[in-house]
Amino acid sequence: MRLLDRLREGDDETDDGCGCDPAVRSPRGNDPDRSGTLVVAADGCPARGDLVASPDCRATVVDALAGSGVDAVHVRAGGRERVYDDGAVGLLVAAGRFAARVAVHDERLAERARRDPLGAARAATGRAGPASTLAASTGLAAGADRVDGYEAAFGARTGPTVADTRLDRCPPRDATLVARRELGTGATVRRYRTEASDRYLLDPPGWRLDAAELTTLADAYDRLADTTTGDDAAAVSRAVRTVAPADGSMSVATVERVLRRHTRGHGVLEDLFADPRVSEVLVTAPVTDNPVRVAVDGERVPTNVHLTRRGAEALASRFRRESGRAFSRAAPTLDATTRTRNGRVRVAGVADPASDGYAFVFRTGGREAWTLPALVANGTLPVDAAALCSVAVERAGAGLIAGPRGAGKTTLLSALLWELPPSTRAVVVEDTPELPAARLQEAGRDVQTVRVESGDGPALSPTEALRTALRLGEGALVVGEVRGEEAATLYEAMRVGAASSAVLGTIHGDGADAVFERVVSDLEVPASSFGATDFLVTLSAGERRTVSSVEEVRDTGDGVAFESLFEPVGDGTEATGVVDRGNSRLVASLARPGESYADVLGVIDERASLLANLAGTERTDPAAVDAVHRERVAE
């Protein structure tokens, strides 16, 4: 009998401190790059498979990993799962290799390596001879050097077994807490700052359940899986109440809410969607290797949320069902919407073979109605650029907001809508409701929406929707995104003045030249028609969203030319001097009868002072901004 086998057998005979039942689960499919998972059922273990506190459980897992070739360890007990990352698995595998090889030299050290890998590493490296050499060659010494104690070595991602996400519960080392907020879902958000970047840590209600509640949750989930009914709400309630203790020792309603969230809702993503400061949620493939990221307050930061592979597959299946569209290897991209408890969310997805598994970007948009003073306050654009855009919108300018995906084009367009004169009628054309039409209506603005066909419900084609909008009364025309054949109709309307007020929209493109190429070459709009555009605002999509440039469009007779009014300088955006020197075609076009260029400059300066005052006094919400504009117009 091999020495290590004898050690294991002796350990089994003398110690019954671990009741874990480990089993290797092979990867699904035939992907040669995927390894299996060691699933440890620990319900029958007194220590619940706790690798931090229990040497016996560590020994069980070390033995089970020997020769298994797995790359993950999942420990399940009491309705909770702990997932151990590559570092933890590597340390346990190294401990097994070291124990097997050092056993011929020192049986006691080999047995210690199974139960106390960090202690065995210290003992081996502190002496000369084969033990020290083997600690280095097996990787045990290096693995032990990377951590400080078992809390750090086996800090697992955790979650209820019914959930499709796992969370890192502890903040990064040396992180500083900078903010804490409560969400309407009952979740808590903590923002931490590290030398590398900020971190967004979510603490959802389902992760606060006690042992009895977690067990009830898991039992109810199993019962629900065996139940078929047309009434989802009733089925969830019935499943929980059937398995819950009858003594009233737990909040049945709390367990019901958590079960409903993870079987009928979007799980933890619901909490992220409910955060009014989050505009995007990004799930990067492969999902098990990458944390979910969020764009919060204009900055993309990693969270402590990790979607499971099962969770990504469940989301893909849900979006296929909701949208009625294919989303598979044969059709590996998706553009759809999904309905959440906080409204509709736009979804962009990609799958194999275009990606290493499923990946998603969720754009929550529109819950917080942004205003220009708010964007000035958070540094998205300087106040003088904001004032120019405000006056241009108020005085019937035609402008496009450009930038790559996720740059904040819709956010800026939403803010500009509050700069329209309060009495102006606006017709909003978009496929996914992202612009604040309802908020504008609540403020007494006359706003009509026209829905464009998006594949998940009956509606008009983009061109039909735009033509319909032009027939729905004179006023401002707002197009959520210019991207297809409707561009020709839009520019024809701009050219002949079919819209009696501002014409605004967003378009993909990095600057005037890129937008011109897209509109004229790709969308086949005549260059002469493009000249109806008055101004173009371009945003950049880095870690922090900012306006990178403001350019005016000049009709040269033979075509169009672009003049930069604001351009990037260092970390910000500054005026080029064209406006102040009296050379701006845009400013000149904004003059009303009897006004001079200088008069318009005076209006822009006054608007800059107003916006700066609103931003500086934190009066940036739509109600305050709308009230100030109404008062200004009434004077």
C-alpha positions in Angstrom: 0.0 0.0 0.0 1.3 3.5 -0.9 2.3 5.6 2.1 -0.2 8.4 1.3 -3.1 5.8 0.9 -2.1 4.4 4.3 -2.2 7.9 5.8 -5.7 8.5 4.3 -6.9 5.1 5.6 -5.5 5.8 9.0 -7.1 9.2 9.1 -10.5 7.7 8.2 -10.2 5.1 10.9 -9.3 7.5 13.7 -11.2 10.7 12.9 -14.8 11.1 12.1 -14.8 15.0 12.1 -15.7 15.3 8.4 -18.9 14.0 6.8 -18.4 15.6 3.4 -19.3 13.7 0.3 -17.1 14.8 -2.7 -17.8 13.9 -6.3 -16.3 15.1 -9.5 -18.8 16.6 -12.0 -17.7 16.4 -15.6 -18.1 19.5 -17.8 -21.1 19.5 -20.1 -20.5 19.2 -23.8 -17.2 18.2 -25.5 -15.2 21.4 -24.9 -11.6 20.2 -24.3 -10.7 23.5 -22.6 -13.2 23.0 -19.8 -12.3 21.0 -16.7 -14.7 19.4 -14.3 -15.9 20.6 -10.9 -15.5 19.0 -7.5 -18.9 19.2 -5.8 -18.8 18.6 -2.1 -22.1 17.8 -0.5 -21.6 18.9 3.1 -25.1 18.7 4.6 -24.0 15.6 6.6 -20.8 17.2 7.8 -20.6 18.7 11.4 -18.3 21.5 10.0 -20.5 22.0 6.9 -17.4 21.7 4.6 -15.8 24.8 6.1 -12.3 24.8 4.6 -11.3 27.8 6.6 -12.0 26.3 10.1 -12.0 22.5 9.6 -8.7 20.6 9.0 -10.8 17.4 8.5 -12.7 19.0 5.6 -9.5 20.3 4.1 -8.1 16.7 4.1 -11.2 15.3 2.5 -11.0 17.9 -0.4 -7.2 17.4 -0.8 -7.7 13.7 -1.2 -10.7 14.1 -3.6 -8.7 16.5 -5.8 -5.8 14.0 -6.3 -5.6 13.1 -10.0 -9.1 14.6 -10.7 -8.0 17.4 -13.1 -10.8 19.7 -11.9 -10.5 23.5 -11.8 -13.2 24.5 -9.3 -14.5 23.3 -5.9 -18.1 23.9 -4.9 -19.1 23.1 -1.3 -22.9 22.9 -0.7 -24.5 22.8 2.7 -27.8 24.0 4.2 -29.0 25.7 1.0 -25.8 27.7 0.5 -22.9 27.1 -1.9 -19.3 28.3 -1.5 -17.2 28.5 -4.7 -13.4 28.4 -4.4 -11.3 30.1 -7.0 -8.2 29.1 -8.9 -5.9 30.2 -6.0 -7.7 28.1 -3.4 -7.9 25.0 -5.7 -4.2 25.4 -6.6 -3.2 25.4 -3.0 -5.2 22.3 -2.2 -3.9 20.5 -5.3 -0.3 21.5 -4.4 -0.9 20.2 -0.8 -2.0 16.8 -2.2 1.0 16.6 -4.5 3.4 17.5 -1.7 1.8 15.0 0.7 2.1 12.2 -1.8 5.8 12.9 -2.5 7.0 13.8 1.0 5.3 10.8 2.6 8.4 8.6 1.9 10.5 11.0 3.8 8.2 12.2 6.6 4.8 10.7 7.1 3.8 13.2 9.8 4.6 16.1 7.5 2.6 14.5 4.7 -0.4 14.0 7.0 -0.1 17.6 8.1 -0.1 18.8 4.5 -3.5 17.3 4.0 -5.0 19.0 7.0 -2.9 22.1 7.4 -1.3 23.0 4.1 -0.1 26.5 5.3 1.5 25.0 8.4 3.1 22.2 6.4 4.5 24.8 3.9 6.1 26.8 6.8 7.5 23.6 8.3 8.9 22.3 5.0 10.6 25.6 3.9 12.1 26.1 7.4 14.3 23.1 7.1 16.9 21.8 4.7 16.6 18.6 2.7 13.9 16.9 0.5 10.9 18.5 2.2 12.0 22.0 1.3 12.8 21.0 -2.3 9.4 19.2 -2.7 7.5 22.2 -1.2 9.0 24.4 -3.9 8.6 21.9 -6.8 5.0 21.0 -6.0 3.9 24.7 -5.8 3.0 24.4 -2.1 5.5 27.0 -0.9 4.5 29.5 -3.6 0.8 29.0 -2.9 1.3 29.5 0.8 3.4 32.6 0.3 0.5 34.3 -1.6 -1.9 34.3 1.3 -2.0 35.3 5.0 -4.0 32.7 6.9 -6.9 30.5 5.9 -9.4 33.3 5.7 -7.4 34.8 2.8 -6.6 31.3 1.3 -10.2 30.1 1.3 -12.3 33.3 1.0 -15.0 31.8 -1.2 -17.7 33.3 -3.3 -21.0 32.4 -1.8 -24.7 32.4 -2.6 -27.9 30.5 -2.0 -28.0 27.3 -4.1 -31.1 28.6 -5.9 -29.3 31.7 -7.1 -27.5 32.0 -10.4 -24.9 34.3 -9.0 -22.1 34.1 -6.4 -20.8 37.0 -4.4 -17.5 38.0 -2.8 -18.7 39.1 0.6 -15.5 40.7 1.8 -14.1 44.0 0.3 -10.6 43.9 -1.3 -7.6 44.2 1.0 -6.6 47.7 1.9 -9.9 49.1 0.5 -11.5 52.2 2.0 -15.2 52.5 2.3 -16.3 55.8 0.6 -20.1 55.4 0.3 -23.0 53.3 1.5 -26.6 53.3 0.2 -29.8 51.3 0.6 -31.7 50.3 -2.5 -35.5 50.0 -2.8 -35.1 46.2 -3.2 -33.7 45.9 0.3 -30.1 45.4 -1.0 -27.2 47.5 0.4 -24.5 49.0 -1.9 -21.1 49.8 -0.6 -18.5 51.7 -2.7 -14.9 51.0 -1.9 -11.7 52.6 -3.1 -8.5 50.8 -3.8 -5.2 51.9 -5.5 -6.3 50.1 -8.6 -9.9 51.3 -8.9 -13.3 51.7 -7.1 -15.3 48.6 -6.3 -19.1 48.2 -6.1 -20.1 45.7 -3.5 -23.7 44.5 -3.4 -25.3 42.9 -0.3 -28.7 41.5 -1.5 -31.5 40.3 0.9 -31.0 36.6 -0.2 -27.5 36.6 1.2 -28.7 37.6 4.7 -31.0 34.6 5.3 -30.1 32.5 8.3 -29.6 28.7 8.1 -33.2 27.8 8.6 -34.4 30.3 6.0 -31.8 29.0 3.5 -32.9 25.4 4.0 -36.5 26.4 3.5 -35.6 28.3 0.4 -33.7 25.3 -1.1 -36.6 22.9 -0.2 -39.2 25.3 -1.7 -37.1 25.6 -4.9 -37.0 21.8 -5.3 -40.8 21.6 -4.7 -41.4 24.4 -7.2 -39.4 22.6 -9.9 -41.8 19.7 -9.6 -44.9 21.9 -9.8 -46.6 23.1 -13.0 -49.1 25.9 -12.7 -50.2 28.9 -14.7 -50.2 31.1 -11.6 -46.5 31.8 -10.8 -47.1 34.0 -7.8 -49.4 31.4 -6.2 -47.0 28.6 -7.0 -44.1 30.3 -5.3 -46.1 31.1 -2.2 -47.5 27.6 -2.0 -44.1 26.0 -2.3 -42.6 28.1 0.5 -45.6 27.7 2.9 -45.6 23.9 2.3 -42.0 23.4 3.5 -41.7 26.2 6.0 -41.8 25.4 9.7 -45.3 25.8 11.2 -44.1 27.4 14.4 -43.8 30.9 12.8 -40.0 31.0 13.6 -39.1 32.6 10.3 -40.4 35.3 7.9 -42.2 33.3 5.2 -42.8 36.4 3.2 -39.0 37.1 3.1 -38.3 33.7 1.8 -41.1 34.0 -0.8 -39.6 37.3 -2.1 -36.1 35.8 -2.5 -37.5 32.7 -4.2 -39.6 34.7 -6.6 -36.6 36.9 -7.4 -34.4 33.9 -8.3 -37.0 31.9 -10.2 -39.4 34.4 -11.8 -37.2 37.5 -11.9 -33.6 38.4 -12.9 -32.0 37.4 -9.6 -29.3 39.8 -8.2 -29.4 41.7 -11.5 -32.7 43.1 -10.3 -30.8 44.9 -7.5 -28.4 46.4 -10.0 -31.2 47.5 -12.3 -32.9 49.1 -9.2 -29.9 51.3 -8.5 -30.8 54.8 -9.9 -27.1 55.6 -10.3 -26.4 52.5 -12.5 -26.8 53.1 -16.2 -25.3 49.9 -17.5 -24.6 46.3 -16.3 -21.9 44.4 -18.2 -21.5 40.6 -18.1 -18.2 39.6 -19.7 -17.4 36.2 -21.1 -16.4 33.8 -19.8 -18.8 34.7 -17.0 -17.2 32.4 -14.4 -13.8 34.2 -14.8 -15.0 37.8 -14.8 -17.0 39.9 -12.3 -20.1 41.7 -13.4 -19.3 45.4 -14.0 -21.6 48.4 -13.7 -21.5 51.9 -15.0 -22.3 54.0 -12.0 -22.2 57.8 -11.9 -20.6 57.6 -15.3 -17.7 55.3 -14.3 -17.4 51.6 -15.0 -16.3 49.7 -11.9 -16.1 45.9 -11.1 -18.6 44.5 -8.6 -18.5 41.5 -6.3 -21.1 39.7 -8.4 -20.2 36.7 -10.5 -22.7 35.1 -12.8 -22.6 31.3 -13.0 -22.5 29.5 -16.3 -26.0 28.1 -15.5 -27.1 31.7 -14.9 -25.8 32.9 -18.2 -27.6 30.1 -20.0 -30.8 30.8 -18.1 -30.7 34.5 -19.2 -30.1 33.5 -22.8 -33.1 31.2 -22.7 -35.2 33.8 -21.1 -34.3 36.5 -23.8 -35.0 34.0 -26.6 -38.5 33.3 -25.1 -39.3 37.0 -24.4 -38.1 38.4 -27.8 -39.1 35.5 -30.0 -35.6 35.7 -31.6 -32.9 33.2 -32.2 -29.9 33.4 -30.0 -27.6 30.4 -30.5 -24.4 29.4 -32.4 -26.3 29.9 -35.6 -27.4 33.4 -34.6 -24.8 34.5 -31.9 -26.0 38.1 -31.4 -29.0 39.5 -29.7 -30.6 43.0 -29.5 -33.8 43.0 -27.4 -35.5 44.3 -24.4 -36.6 42.7 -21.1 -39.1 43.8 -18.6 -37.9 44.1 -15.0 -39.6 45.4 -11.8 -38.0 48.7 -12.5 -39.1 49.1 -16.1 -37.8 47.9 -19.5 -34.1 47.3 -19.9 -32.3 47.0 -23.3 -30.2 43.9 -23.8 -27.3 43.4 -26.2 -26.0 39.8 -26.1 -23.3 37.7 -27.8 -22.7 33.9 -27.7 -20.5 31.2 -29.1 -18.8 31.1 -31.5 -18.6 34.9 -31.6 -17.6 34.9 -27.9 -16.2 32.6 -25.3 -19.7 31.9 -24.0 -22.6 34.2 -23.3 -22.0 37.9 -22.6 -24.5 40.7 -22.1 -24.7 44.4 -21.7 -27.9 45.8 -20.1 -28.7 49.4 -20.5 -31.0 50.5 -17.8 -31.2 54.2 -18.9 -34.0 56.7 -18.3 -34.9 56.0 -14.6 -33.0 59.1 -13.6 -33.9 62.1 -15.7 -30.6 63.9 -16.3 -30.4 67.6 -16.8 -27.6 69.8 -18.2 -26.8 71.3 -14.7 -26.4 67.7 -13.4 -24.0 66.9 -16.2 -22.1 70.1 -15.6 -21.9 69.2 -11.9 -20.5 65.7 -12.6 -17.9 67.0 -15.1 -19.5 65.5 -18.3 -19.2 68.8 -20.1 -18.0 72.4 -19.2 -20.6 75.0 -18.5 -19.8 77.2 -21.5 -20.3 74.2 -23.8 -23.5 73.3 -22.0 -24.8 76.9 -22.4 -24.1 76.9 -26.1 -26.0 73.6 -26.5 -28.9 74.9 -24.4 -29.3 78.1 -26.5 -29.0 76.1 -29.7 -31.8 73.7 -28.6 -34.0 76.5 -27.4 -33.6 78.3 -30.7 -34.5 75.4 -33.0 -31.0 74.1 -33.8 -30.5 70.7 -35.4 -28.0 68.7 -33.6 -26.6 65.1 -33.3 -25.1 63.5 -30.3 -22.4 61.1 -31.4 -20.1 58.6 -29.7 -19.5 54.8 -29.3 -21.9 52.5 -27.5 -22.1 53.2 -23.8 -20.7 56.8 -24.1 -23.8 58.4 -22.7 -25.5 59.7 -25.9 -29.0 59.0 -24.6 -28.2 60.6 -21.3 -27.0 63.9 -22.9 -30.0 63.8 -25.3 -32.3 63.4 -22.3 -30.8 66.4 -20.6 -31.2 68.5 -23.7 -34.9 67.8 -23.9 -35.3 69.9 -20.7 -33.8 72.8 -22.6 -36.6 73.0 -25.1 -39.0 75.9 -24.4 -41.7 74.6 -22.0 -44.4 75.4 -24.5 -42.8 73.5 -27.4 -44.4 70.2 -28.5 -42.0 67.4 -29.0 -42.4 64.1 -30.8 -40.0 61.4 -29.7 -39.3 58.5 -32.0 -37.4 55.5 -30.5 -37.5 51.7 -30.4 -36.7 51.2 -26.7 -38.2 53.7 -24.2 -35.1 55.3 -22.9 -35.8 59.1 -23.2 -37.7 60.7 -20.3 -40.9 61.3 -22.1 -43.1 60.4 -19.1 -41.1 62.7 -16.8 -41.5 65.5 -19.3 -45.2 64.9 -19.5 -45.5 64.9 -15.7 -43.8 68.3 -15.8 -46.6 69.6 -18.1 -44.6 69.3 -21.3 -46.4 68.3 -24.5 -44.5 65.2 -25.5 -45.8 62.5 -28.0 -44.0 59.2 -28.3 -43.9 57.0 -31.4 -42.6 53.5 -31.1 -40.3 52.0 -33.7 -40.4 48.3 -34.5 -37.8 46.5 -32.5 -38.7 42.8 -33.0 -40.5 42.3 -29.7 -43.9 43.7 -30.5 -46.0 45.3 -33.2 -44.9 48.8 -34.2 -44.0 51.0 -37.1 -40.8 50.7 -39.2 -38.3 53.5 -38.5 -39.1 55.3 -41.7 -42.9 55.0 -41.1 -42.5 56.1 -37.5 -40.5 59.2 -38.6 -43.1 60.1 -41.3 -45.8 59.7 -38.7 -44.0 61.9 -36.3 -43.8 64.7 -38.9 -47.6 64.6 -39.2 -48.3 64.7 -35.5 -48.0 68.5 -35.2 -45.3 71.1 -35.5 -42.6 71.3 -32.9 -39.4 69.5 -32.0 -38.4 66.2 -33.5 -36.3 63.8 -31.4 -35.0 60.5 -32.8 -33.6 58.1 -30.2 -31.0 56.7 -32.6 -30.3 57.4 -36.3 -29.1 54.2 -37.8 -31.0 53.1 -40.9 -33.1 54.0 -43.9 -35.0 56.6 -41.9 -31.9 58.9 -42.0 -32.9 60.0 -45.5 -36.4 61.0 -44.3 -35.0 62.8 -41.3 -32.5 64.9 -43.3 -35.1 65.7 -45.9 -37.3 67.0 -43.1 -34.4 69.0 -41.7 -33.5 70.4 -45.1 -37.0 71.7 -45.9 -37.8 72.8 -42.3 -40.6 70.3 -41.7 -39.8 70.5 -38.0 -40.6 74.0 -36.7 -38.3 73.6 -33.7 -35.1 71.7 -32.7 -34.3 68.4 -34.4 -32.2 66.2 -32.1 -30.9 62.6 -32.3 -28.1 60.2 -31.4 -25.8 58.4 -33.8 -22.8 56.1 -33.5 -19.6 57.7 -34.6 -16.4 59.2 -33.2 -16.4 62.8 -34.3 -17.7 64.8 -37.2 -15.8 63.0 -40.0 -16.9 59.5 -38.8 -20.5 60.7 -38.5 -20.4 62.3 -42.0 -19.0 59.0 -43.4 -21.7 57.0 -41.7 -24.6 59.3 -42.8 -23.5 60.0 -46.3 -21.7 56.7 -47.3 -23.5 54.1 -45.2 -27.0 55.6 -44.9 -26.9 57.2 -48.4 -27.9 60.7 -47.3 -26.8 63.4 -49.9 -23.9 65.5 -48.6 -25.9 68.6 -49.3 -28.7 67.3 -47.0 -26.2 66.7 -44.2 -25.5 70.4 -44.3 -28.8 70.9 -42.5 -27.1 69.7 -39.3 -26.2 72.7 -37.2 -24.0 71.1 -34.6 -22.5 67.8 -33.5 -21.6 66.8 -29.9 -19.2 63.8 -29.5 -18.8 61.9 -26.3 -16.0 59.6 -25.3 -16.5 56.3 -23.5 -13.7 55.8 -21.2 -13.8 55.0 -17.5 -15.4 58.4 -17.2 -17.9 59.7 -19.8 -17.2 63.2 -21.0 -18.0 65.4 -24.0 -14.8 65.4 -26.1 -15.8 67.9 -28.7 -18.5 70.2 -30.0 -18.4 71.0 -33.8 -20.5 73.1 -36.1 -21.4 72.1 -39.6 -20.8 74.6 -42.4 -22.3 74.4 -45.9 -19.6 75.4 -48.3 -21.7 75.1 -51.4 -19.6 72.2 -52.7 -20.2 70.1 -49.6 -19.8 70.6 -45.9 -16.9 71.5 -43.6 -16.6 71.2 -39.8 -15.3 73.8 -37.4 -14.4 72.8 -33.8 -15.9 75.0 -31.2 -14.8 72.9 -28.2 -12.0 70.3 -28.3 -10.3 68.0 -25.8 -7.5 69.5 -23.8 -5.8 67.4 -21.1 -8.5 65.8 -19.0 -11.2 68.2 -20.1 -12.8 70.1 -22.9 -12.0 73.8 -23.7 -13.3 76.4 -26.2 -11.3 76.9 -29.3 -12.0 80.6 -29.4 -14.1 80.4 -32.6 -17.2 81.5 -30.8 -15.6 84.4 -28.9 -13.9 85.7 -32.0 -17.2 86.1 -33.7 -16.5 83.4 -36.3 -19.1 80.8 -35.4 -21.7 80.1 -38.1 -23.8 78.3 -35.4 -23.9 81.3 -33.1 -24.8 83.6 -36.0 -27.7 81.3 -37.0 -29.2 81.5 -33.5 -29.8 85.3 -33.7 -33.4 86.3 -33.6 -34.7 89.2 -35.7 -33.1 92.4 -34.5 -30.3 90.6 -32.6 -26.6 90.8 -33.4 -23.9 88.2 -33.0 -22.9 90.0 -29.8 -26.4 89.8 -28.5 -26.4 86.0 -28.9 -23.0 85.8 -27.1 -24.7 87.7 -24.2 -27.5 85.2 -24.1 -25.0 82.3 -24.0 -23.1 84.0 -21.2 -26.3 84.5 -19.2 -27.2 80.8 -19.8 -23.8 79.7 -18.6 -24.2 81.7 -15.4 -27.6 80.2 -14.8 -26.4 76.6 -15.4 -23.4 77.2 -13.2 -25.6 78.5 -10.4 -28.0 75.5 -10.6 -25.0 73.1 -10.6 -23.3 74.9 -7.8 -26.4 75.0 -5.6 -27.3 71.3 -6.4 -30.6 72.3 -8.0 -30.1 69.7 -10.8 -33.2 67.7 -10.6 -35.7 68.0 -13.5 -38.4 69.8 -11.4 -35.9 72.5 -10.3 -34.5 73.0 -13.8 -37.9 73.1 -15.4 -39.2 75.6 -12.8 -36.2 77.9 -13.5 -36.7 77.8 -17.3 -40.4 78.5 -16.9 -39.6 81.5 -14.7 -37.0 82.8 -17.1 -39.4 82.5 -20.1 -42.1 84.3 -18.2 -39.9 87.3 -17.4 
